[in-house]
């Protein structure tokens, strides 16, 4: 939003028919694809593509919080590190945290803190790592959406998933999910994250210029979009656990029955097997 | 700010007061603390202001110097905002590199000033692509009794409003910084189910969530930042916006006055 200087005067972010530069209408999301459980070492992980954004999220924990003086004797910390790869943007980004990523890490940590059942894991930390591999505006929403799936994949007890999306204003029109050009040359951007079932807004930022009515419109667009994003998140988790269950079933089929070994005696007090997990 | 022990008595006390429509310092929910603005507080700064918002005390200095423009904005002056939470201001502040809290504070203040185009940066170009005026806004917290966001943002605006571009350094006449808008941030805190404006330290420490809304003289929204671990529903956000518009008008008058 800073480099208004070199906008070509004729650049129209949205035309008379309401079509944006990438062919979307004002209320259309970019294509989103989510895959859960993509990393081996992490306790939970997710990969997400959102338009031209590519984001990985990993979750470790609950594990002992370090440094120890940060430990909370009553609950777990939720600590997020949002990081952009140097090659993720047009001009190389210097590696390591800058002020922007420190702020984003802070607001994302806070967004998850009210959703995770932190009381269950005193003195521990739930560590969330978000790596932006390719950036095209909306990376904090993409990262948060992916991290939410990674938390669930790690089996962290949560009240609900968190879904995130941004809306803004381009060429005088309130529009959903701005891409890079729209973010750079548009009038406002307002990222938010919500707990879909309760409607609690856990992240909200805004910069630019919106009237109170335009803000309302933008929030309604975002809230509607997060419903769809929530479905995609749950789909990704279902696919992940469907494939785990399938693999387990195949494994069981392949197991040869070794007849020479006598069946192991069961202890008499074993409860009946439960197979409807 | 950092993790600290909060008296359970205080927590319960404030929550109980809030439930009956009261606050521990006797204010109404939508009433900010008294604001005192002293402009030109530091002689060696091109602009400065000391802000007392209740017992919160913040000094903001603006230094203006010649520097290079960003390549993508060759005709525009540059704005840079930093905040220092010095150990003097609170037993919970520590010396060292800026904490995430200080970084967030500086960036939220910066966003309000930048996004409302407070300073006409095109008038700060000396030689396109080569030399422009750079404004450094430095926020120095002196005494922290809650709501640094608003105190610092009023300080930044007041300091900019009395700042002079030191053009005599390059053989021209000094001129006032070209100020075009007056963005005012108003922070609301959620305590239990209630929302109070301009939280004091006791309130801030037990607040579930915080929302800073910066509006301009037309009541339009220029920047927002939600903070802390709790949440707001959409109606609460709308109410915070209306409060910011209303309370902001009164505060703008005080900051504009000399």
Interface residues (C-beta under 8 A of the other chain):
Chain A: X1 X2 X3 X4 X5 X6 X70 X72 X99 X100 X102 X103 X105 X106 X107 X110 X113 X114 X190 X195 X199 X200 X201 X202 X203 X204 X205 X206 X207 X208 X209 X210 X211 X212 X215 X216 X219 X223
Chain B: X3 X70 X72 X73 X74 X75 X76 X100 X101 X103 X104 X106 X107 X111 X114 X115 X116 X211 X216 X219 X220 X221 X222 X223 X224 X225 X226 X227 X228 X229 X230 X231 X232 X233 X234 X237 X238 X241 X242 X245
